[in-house]
Every structure is written in structure tokens, then in C-alpha cells.
Amino acid sequence: MQIIKQQPFGAEVIGLDCSQPLEDNVVAELKSIHLQEHLLIFRDQPITPDQLIALSSNFGNLSTYNHPVLDYPLPGHAEVLVVSNVIKDSRPIGIRDAGLYWHSDSSWKEYPYAGAFLHAQVLPAQGGDTLFADQQAAYDGLSTDMKQQLQGLRAEHVYYHKYNELQSRNPYRPDLSAEQRAKNPPRMQSIVQQHPVGGFKTLLVNPHFTSRIDGLPEKEGQELLQFLFEHTTKPQYVYRHKWKPFDIVFWDNRALMHLATGTPDDCPRVMHRTCLVSTSRVT
């Protein structure tokens, strides 16, 4: 197994057959590299959904997909979510507008996902890149004064913060019921987080789900959020993944945000995703 580091973070894993069971020492080495680099890339892995589940399970327990509104599990594989712009029988076969805003997955939950695997099935002729932003580096890049200002501040994360905008761009998104909103209430999260495994500090704010900062006047809070949104996605913190057939990307959701760059509707894209359940709540 060979490791090729990417810039500004991430590592490509060469010489590993993800269709086969992994030895314990290999899993331990991958966990160590993943903790340091936050993102692993496995190229040319034409594996089955069952094999993707087996691979993912080496790194933690998997979520059975339970989206507040959009339910697109792969038939027969409740752990695998389909992300796709393909329409079949007048219905999307997967989530077609996933990742249109910078975000960390499920940041509005008490236990956001620990990480995720994304496996390329069908790639578009145009577009389809995914951007990842390093929130450890973004925290480290703050001034001492800003770090002190953020310490102890909490921000509100709301699942439906951008829902109306998404719905206006995607006619397949249904209206949110009062019950659905009640089941996914806003949640306050500390802006500065400590990674539960690595112990390093990261930032937890994102344009998709973060609506306001608790305890600050509206104008001051929004100005601070805008500063953080711009700071956390500066080019020096961003890795751009250009997908190749059957790529697998495994990222740490507690250290990275991500963004889909978009795909034309007439260019089919199909991806399979698994998510790791977190055993540590964010604060």
C-alpha cells in the first residue's frame, strides 16, 4: 500500500483492493492517516454496494439513511444513500441537489455524522467536482484575537435554513410539514469544537445550516458569520476532487466541510454514499 499526499490536505491510497476484507493492521494505518489528512481517496474501485458497506464498516457503525424529507436509500441496502440527478418514471432516483451550499453533514443534529464514504457509479461529461474545506486549518489560520472572540460562542444550526432556496431550484423537493420541522428542531452548537479523536480544534459554522450566533445582536452576529463563511472556504483550505470512474472518497465530517460544484441536468451522475454514526455529540 502506497500513500500519496494531496494538496493542501488529503491522501490517495494506492495498491489497495477495496473489494477484499482489510487486515486489522491496514485498517489501523488508514485510520491514522485519515485522522491526520481528514480525507482518503481510493481510485478505480468497481465494488458492489455490499462491499462498500463492508469497507465503510471498518471505520465505525453505519447509519441507515433517515433524511428528514428526502428518502433515497439504495433498494435492498438501507445503509447506502443514492445521490443522483437522474429522473426515472417522473421521480429522481436519488437526492439531486445534495451539497449545493458549503456544509458539514447533519450539523443541526446532536450527533452529526462522524464521516462519510462517496463512491462514483456514473460520472457526468461535465461538472461534478466536489470541494472540501479543512476546518482545522481554518481555525489555526485565525488571529489570536479572533480565536479568543469565538471561544464560548454558540451558533444556531437549522435543517431548513436554506430549504426555500433549495425548493425553488428543485421542483422535486416537497413542502416541509409542521411535524417534519418539529422533529428536526434548531440546535445550538459551539463554534469552536474539539475533535473527539484527534483533540485538535475545528470550526463548526456553515452557510447551509448556520442561521445566527447566540447572544450577539443580529447585525453583529451576521457580520461575524459572513466573515467565518468566507474565511473557512479560502483557497488555501480547499481541496478540489475531480472524480474518476469508481473513485471512493472517505472524509472526516468533524474536520471538513464540502460543496458540490454542480452538474448539468442532461449529464447523468450517480453516486452511492454511506455515513458513519458519531458516538460523540458536538458541544
VENDAFEN-V987584 format. One record per residue. N is the residue number from 1. PHI is phi in whole degrees, 0 to 359 (NA if undefined). PSI is psi in whole degrees, -180 to 180 (none if undefined). NEAR is the number of other C-alpha atoms within 10 Angstrom. Layout:
BEGIN
N;PHI;PSI;NEAR + N;PHI;PSI;NEAR
END
This chain:
BEGIN
1;NA;130;8 + 2;242;143;10 + 3;244;125;15 + 4;243;114;11 + 5;288;145;16 + 6;256;171;15 + 7;241;136;12 + 8;273;-2;16 + 9;201;176;19 + 10;97;161;25 + 11;213;135;23 + 12;266;132;16 + 13;259;119;17 + 14;252;139;14 + 15;87;18;11 + 16;247;129;14 + 17;264;104;15 + 18;285;-5;20 + 19;279;-13;15 + 20;255;153;11 + 21;301;143;12 + 22;265;138;15 + 23;292;153;9 + 24;302;-40;10 + 25;292;-32;9 + 26;291;-43;12 + 27;299;-43;15 + 28;298;-41;14 + 29;293;-42;11 + 30;296;-39;18 + 31;298;-42;16 + 32;295;-44;13 + 33;293;-41;18 + 34;298;-40;18 + 35;297;-37;17 + 36;281;-42;13 + 37;262;-17;20 + 38;74;-13;25 + 39;207;131;27 + 40;242;143;26 + 41;238;127;23 + 42;242;113;19 + 43;273;150;22 + 44;51;64;16 + 45;239;82;18 + 46;281;66;18 + 47;263;164;17 + 48;277;165;11 + 49;302;-39;18 + 50;298;-38;14 + 51;289;-34;15 + 52;296;-42;23 + 53;297;-44;20 + 54;296;-43;17 + 55;299;-49;20 + 56;299;-37;22 + 57;293;-16;14 + 58;296;-20;17 + 59;248;5;17 + 60;149;177;15 + 61;284;143;15 + 62;263;145;23 + 63;281;141;17 + 64;272;128;16 + 65;296;128;20 + 66;217;75;13 + 67;284;145;11 + 68;304;-31;13 + 69;227;-47;13 + 70;261;117;14 + 71;245;101;14 + 72;229;56;19 + 73;290;150;23 + 74;293;127;18 + 75;308;128;10 + 76;84;-2;9 + 77;219;85;13 + 78;296;-20;16 + 79;278;-10;23 + 80;251;123;26 + 81;264;138;25 + 82;264;127;24 + 83;246;118;26 + 84;197;151;23 + 85;260;8;24 + 86;282;135;18 + 87;253;129;13 + 88;226;129;9 + 89;54;44;6 + 90;65;22;8 + 91;217;139;9 + 92;299;145;16 + 93;273;-9;19 + 94;200;-180;24 + 95;293;122;21 + 96;262;-13;23 + 97;237;30;19 + 98;293;135;14 + 99;76;25;20 + 100;285;-16;14 + 101;236;150;18 + 102;305;135;21 + 103;194;162;23 + 104;251;139;28 + 105;300;133;22 + 106;55;38;17 + 107;293;-11;26 + 108;276;-4;22 + 109;267;158;19 + 110;296;-37;15 + 111;238;81;15 + 112;299;157;21 + 113;303;144;23 + 114;283;-34;25 + 115;189;177;25 + 116;208;150;21 + 117;249;137;22 + 118;233;126;22 + 119;241;121;27 + 120;285;125;22 + 121;254;-55;20 + 122;230;125;16 + 123;253;144;20 + 124;283;156;17 + 125;290;-25;12 + 126;226;148;13 + 127;69;-162;16 + 128;93;1;19 + 129;294;157;17 + 130;237;133;16 + 131;258;143;19 + 132;233;139;25 + 133;238;129;27 + 134;278;111;28 + 135;274;-13;27 + 136;288;-49;23 + 137;296;-37;21 + 138;296;-41;22 + 139;296;-48;21 + 140;300;-28;14 + 141;279;-3;15 + 142;284;154;14 + 143;291;160;10 + 144;300;-40;9 + 145;297;-42;8 + 146;292;-39;11 + 147;301;-43;14 + 148;293;-38;11 + 149;295;-37;10 + 150;281;-24;14 + 151;300;123;12 + 152;91;-12;11 + 153;282;146;16 + 154;236;145;21 + 155;240;150;25 + 156;272;131;20 + 157;247;129;26 + 158;230;121;23 + 159;305;-44;20 + 160;265;20;21 + 161;304;-43;16 + 162;251;17;15 + 163;297;-42;17 + 164;298;-40;13 + 165;295;-43;10 + 166;297;-41;17 + 167;296;-36;14 + 168;292;-22;10 + 169;261;-12;11 + 170;224;101;12 + 171;294;-10;8 + 172;270;-6;16 + 173;281;123;17 + 174;283;165;11 + 175;294;149;11 + 176;274;130;13 + 177;277;163;10 + 178;299;-36;8 + 179;294;-42;8 + 180;296;-40;13 + 181;295;-41;15 + 182;294;-32;9 + 183;284;-15;10 + 184;231;67;14 + 185;288;159;13 + 186;301;151;20 + 187;221;137;16 + 188;275;130;21 + 189;232;144;24 + 190;296;136;20 + 191;294;-40;20 + 192;262;121;23 + 193;248;156;22 + 194;249;124;18 + 195;299;129;17 + 196;292;-18;15 + 197;254;-50;9 + 198;278;-22;11 + 199;80;-7;9 + 200;282;161;14 + 201;267;145;18 + 202;224;170;21 + 203;255;141;25 + 204;234;81;28 + 205;216;147;29 + 206;204;147;25 + 207;299;-27;18 + 208;289;-43;22 + 209;243;-17;25 + 210;272;122;26 + 211;255;-34;21 + 212;196;168;23 + 213;251;128;23 + 214;292;136;15 + 215;86;-3;10 + 216;252;147;14 + 217;304;148;10 + 218;309;-51;12 + 219;297;-46;10 + 220;296;-42;12 + 221;296;-43;17 + 222;292;-36;15 + 223;294;-40;12 + 224;292;-41;15 + 225;299;-44;20 + 226;299;-42;13 + 227;302;-46;11 + 228;293;-40;20 + 229;302;-42;16 + 230;288;-41;12 + 231;295;-45;17 + 232;290;-13;27 + 233;242;24;20 + 234;299;149;12 + 235;307;-35;12 + 236;291;-12;16 + 237;255;2;20 + 238;247;131;22 + 239;253;133;19 + 240;254;119;18 + 241;263;119;14 + 242;263;111;11 + 243;290;142;18 + 244;241;161;14 + 245;308;129;14 + 246;66;23;19 + 247;299;148;18 + 248;238;129;26 + 249;242;131;21 + 250;238;116;21 + 251;237;157;25 + 252;270;108;21 + 253;290;-16;24 + 254;274;-10;27 + 255;240;-17;29 + 256;234;149;27 + 257;257;165;26 + 258;215;163;24 + 259;212;132;19 + 260;274;132;19 + 261;278;-11;14 + 262;103;152;17 + 263;221;132;20 + 264;303;144;13 + 265;300;-28;12 + 266;269;10;11 + 267;242;99;15 + 268;300;139;17 + 269;221;129;23 + 270;225;126;19 + 271;229;150;21 + 272;246;135;22 + 273;231;140;24 + 274;239;153;27 + 275;232;140;28 + 276;269;130;22 + 277;289;139;18 + 278;270;141;20 + 279;257;1;13 + 280;236;123;14 + 281;286;152;13 + 282;280;159;22 + 283;265;none;13
END
